[in-house]
Amino acid sequence: MAQILNNDNFNSSIENGVCVVDFFATWCGPCKMLAPVFEELSGEMEEVNFFKVDVDQALDIARKYAITTVPTMIIFKDGEVVDKMIGFLPKEHIKSKIQAQL
């Protein structure tokens, strides 16, 4: 299960290795469609850290990364943004984008 991050633990959580952060909102339909796909990937790709950020609860983080559409997934490598995916995407597409960073 992907951990939900907030302003207090976001930076320390993404600073090491490859991390995928799903920026979502509880009211967002496509976010609800993405959630089970995201959880499946987190179970399959144990070498990657999967996190979620509720944009309504963490506005500062959402602003910092210019999140204007949910869901948006950002792949971080050692704290740096290396890729960004916007909207609901097929599982294999997401997986290949993550694997490109390993």
C-alpha positions as a Markdown table, in Angstrom:
| # | Residue | x | y | z |
|---|---|---|---|---|
| 1 | Met | 0.0 | 0.0 | 0.0 |
| 2 | Ala | 1.4 | 3.3 | -1.1 |
| 3 | Gln | 2.1 | 5.7 | 1.8 |
| 4 | Ile | 0.3 | 9.1 | 1.7 |
| 5 | Leu | 2.9 | 11.9 | 2.2 |
| 6 | Asn | 2.4 | 15.4 | 3.5 |
| 7 | Asn | 4.4 | 18.6 | 3.9 |
| 8 | Asp | 6.3 | 17.1 | 6.9 |
| 9 | Asn | 7.6 | 13.9 | 5.3 |
| 10 | Phe | 7.6 | 14.6 | 1.5 |
| 11 | Asn | 11.2 | 15.7 | 1.0 |
| 12 | Ser | 12.8 | 13.1 | 3.2 |
| 13 | Ser | 10.7 | 10.3 | 1.6 |
| 14 | Ile | 11.7 | 11.1 | -2.0 |
| 15 | Glu | 15.4 | 11.9 | -1.5 |
| 16 | Asn | 16.8 | 8.3 | -2.1 |
| 17 | Gly | 16.3 | 6.0 | -5.0 |
| 18 | Val | 13.5 | 5.9 | -7.5 |
| 19 | Cys | 10.2 | 7.1 | -6.2 |
| 20 | Val | 6.8 | 7.5 | -7.9 |
| 21 | Val | 4.4 | 10.0 | -6.4 |
| 22 | Asp | 0.7 | 9.9 | -7.4 |
| 23 | Phe | -0.8 | 13.4 | -6.9 |
| 24 | Phe | -4.5 | 12.8 | -6.5 |
| 25 | Ala | -7.8 | 14.2 | -5.1 |
| 26 | Thr | -10.5 | 12.3 | -3.3 |
| 27 | Trp | -13.2 | 13.8 | -5.6 |
| 28 | Cys | -11.3 | 12.9 | -8.9 |
| 29 | Gly | -12.8 | 10.1 | -11.0 |
| 30 | Pro | -9.7 | 9.2 | -13.0 |
| 31 | Cys | -7.7 | 9.2 | -9.7 |
| 32 | Lys | -10.1 | 6.4 | -8.4 |
| 33 | Met | -9.4 | 4.5 | -11.6 |
| 34 | Leu | -5.7 | 4.8 | -11.3 |
| 35 | Ala | -5.5 | 3.9 | -7.6 |
| 36 | Pro | -5.8 | 0.0 | -8.1 |
| 37 | Val | -3.2 | 0.2 | -10.9 |
| 38 | Phe | -0.9 | 2.2 | -8.8 |
| 39 | Glu | -1.2 | -0.3 | -5.9 |
| 40 | Glu | -0.6 | -3.3 | -8.2 |
| 41 | Leu | 2.6 | -1.6 | -9.5 |
| 42 | Ser | 3.8 | -0.9 | -5.9 |
| 43 | Gly | 3.4 | -4.6 | -5.2 |
| 44 | Glu | 5.2 | -5.7 | -8.3 |
| 45 | Met | 8.1 | -3.2 | -8.3 |
| 46 | Glu | 9.7 | -3.7 | -4.9 |
| 47 | Glu | 12.8 | -1.8 | -5.8 |
| 48 | Val | 10.8 | 1.4 | -6.3 |
| 49 | Asn | 9.0 | 3.5 | -3.6 |
| 50 | Phe | 5.4 | 4.4 | -4.3 |
| 51 | Phe | 3.8 | 7.4 | -2.6 |
| 52 | Lys | 0.6 | 9.4 | -2.9 |
| 53 | Val | -0.1 | 13.1 | -2.2 |
| 54 | Asp | -3.6 | 14.4 | -1.7 |
| 55 | Val | -3.4 | 17.8 | -3.5 |
| 56 | Asp | -6.2 | 19.2 | -1.3 |
| 57 | Gln | -4.2 | 18.3 | 1.9 |
| 58 | Ala | -0.8 | 19.4 | 0.6 |
| 59 | Leu | -1.2 | 22.5 | -1.5 |
| 60 | Asp | 2.4 | 23.6 | -1.0 |
| 61 | Ile | 3.7 | 20.4 | -2.6 |
| 62 | Ala | 1.2 | 20.6 | -5.4 |
| 63 | Arg | 2.2 | 24.2 | -6.1 |
| 64 | Lys | 6.0 | 23.4 | -6.0 |
| 65 | Tyr | 5.6 | 20.7 | -8.7 |
| 66 | Ala | 3.0 | 22.7 | -10.7 |
| 67 | Ile | 0.3 | 20.1 | -10.4 |
| 68 | Thr | -2.7 | 21.5 | -12.3 |
| 69 | Thr | -4.3 | 18.2 | -13.3 |
| 70 | Val | -5.0 | 15.1 | -11.3 |
| 71 | Pro | -4.0 | 12.4 | -11.4 |
| 72 | Thr | -0.4 | 13.4 | -12.1 |
| 73 | Met | 2.4 | 11.0 | -11.4 |
| 74 | Ile | 6.0 | 12.2 | -11.0 |
| 75 | Ile | 9.0 | 9.9 | -11.0 |
| 76 | Phe | 11.8 | 11.1 | -8.8 |
| 77 | Lys | 15.3 | 9.8 | -8.8 |
| 78 | Asp | 17.3 | 10.8 | -5.7 |
| 79 | Gly | 15.0 | 13.7 | -5.1 |
| 80 | Glu | 15.1 | 15.1 | -8.7 |
| 81 | Val | 12.2 | 15.0 | -11.1 |
| 82 | Val | 13.0 | 12.7 | -14.0 |
| 83 | Asp | 9.6 | 12.1 | -15.5 |
| 84 | Lys | 6.0 | 13.3 | -15.3 |
| 85 | Met | 2.8 | 11.5 | -16.4 |
| 86 | Ile | -0.6 | 13.3 | -16.5 |
| 87 | Gly | -4.0 | 11.6 | -16.5 |
| 88 | Phe | -5.0 | 8.0 | -16.3 |
| 89 | Leu | -2.6 | 5.8 | -18.2 |
| 90 | Pro | -2.4 | 2.0 | -18.8 |
| 91 | Lys | -0.4 | 0.0 | -16.3 |
| 92 | Glu | 2.2 | -1.1 | -18.9 |
| 93 | His | 2.8 | 2.5 | -20.0 |
| 94 | Ile | 3.4 | 3.6 | -16.4 |
| 95 | Lys | 5.6 | 0.5 | -15.7 |
| 96 | Ser | 7.8 | 1.2 | -18.7 |
| 97 | Lys | 8.3 | 4.8 | -17.7 |
| 98 | Ile | 9.4 | 3.7 | -14.2 |
| 99 | Gln | 11.7 | 0.9 | -15.5 |
| 100 | Ala | 13.5 | 3.5 | -17.7 |
| 101 | Gln | 14.7 | 5.1 | -14.5 |
| 102 | Leu | 16.1 | 2.0 | -12.9 |
